[in-house]
């Protein structure tokens, strides 16, 4: 059965749908990745060659901002919430915090002399995939 609708009615319906659709402003867009990579000192050696770089177990997360690129952070368990500012793991995260005048507000952090290359790589993979 074919329904004959006037073309102007179809056009109005299409415009209505387009007008109600959200618009993304890429100039200020950010991409938050829900969740993160859970890291534990006991399990780190299974997938990584470098020693565990953090002073506590937690989560590596990432966020993408066009101004800085992919920012990678570490949040210890118990401090993964909206008001927490994690420990920045790469230069993009450091630059973003500096620009906004923010400092990490979570206890625990990076072990002295730790190699962060594999931790940063794990965070980058979150935003890229």
N, C-alpha and C positions, 0 to 999 in steps of 0.2 A: 504494500500500500504506500503510495507516494503522497506526501503532504505538500501542498502548494502554499508556500509562504512568500509574501512579497519580499523582494530583495532589500528594500529599505528597512524592513523589520529585522531581517537577519543582520544587517549592518549595525543597527542600533544595539542589538543584543551583543554583538562582538565588541563594540566600543564600550559598552557597559562593563563587560568582563575585563577589558584592558584597563579601564579607568579605576577599577576596584583592586587591581593587582598591586602588590607592594613594589616600590621602586627602590633599587639598590644604588646608592651614591658611592661609587668606587673610590672617590677621593678620601673618604673617611672610613671606608669599609675595613672591617677586621674579620678574621676568620678564627673563631675560637674552636678548638678541637675538644669535644666533650671527652672527659676521661683523660687518661694519660698512660704512661708506661710505669707500672709499679716496679719499684726496685727494692731489693733486700740484700743486705750484705752477704747472707748465707748463700743466695742463689746467683749473685753477680758473676762469680768465676765460671759458671756453666756456659754463659753466652758471651763472655767478654775476656779479653786478654789482659787488660789493665786492672790494678787493684781497685776495690770499691772506693769511690772518691768522696763519699758523704759521711757525716758523723751520725747519721740516723737513717732509718728506712723511710721511704716515702714514695713520691711520684714525680716523674719528669713530665712536664707539659710544654705545649707550645702555643703560640698565638701569632697570627700574621697581620702586620700592619704595613700598608704600602710605603709609609715613610721610612721604616727601618728594615723591613723584611721579616724573616721568621725569627721570633724571639723564643728562647728556650729557658725554662725555669725549673728549679727543684723546690718541692714543697714537702716537708716532713709530715708523716702521718699525724693526724690530730690538728693540722693547721691548713687543711685543704678546704678553703671556703672563699667566698667572694671578697671578704675584707682582708684576707691575708695577701701579703706581697712576698712571693717566693724569692729564693736566691737566684739571681741571674747567672746563666751558664755561658752565654755567648755575648759578643760585642753589641749585637742588635738589642738584646735585652738590657744591657747596661746603658746604652745610649737612650733608650726609651724611658727608663726610670729617671735618668739624669735630666732629660728634657722636661719631664713632668714634676721634678723635684721630689721624687719618691725614693724611699729606701726600703729594703727588705725588712719585714717585721715578724719573721718567723725565727724561732730558735734553731740551733743546729745549722750546720752549713757544710762547707767543703773542707775536707781534711787538708792540712798544710802540705803543699807540694803535690797535690793530687793531679793526675792526668784526667782532664775532662773530655778528651776527644771522643771517647765512646759514648759518654752520657749526652753530649751535644748531638752526636750522630743519631742516637735513639730518639731525641726530641725532634730533630729535623725530619726524620722519617714519618712522624705523626702528621705533620702538616703537609708533607709532600704526597703522602698516600691518600 
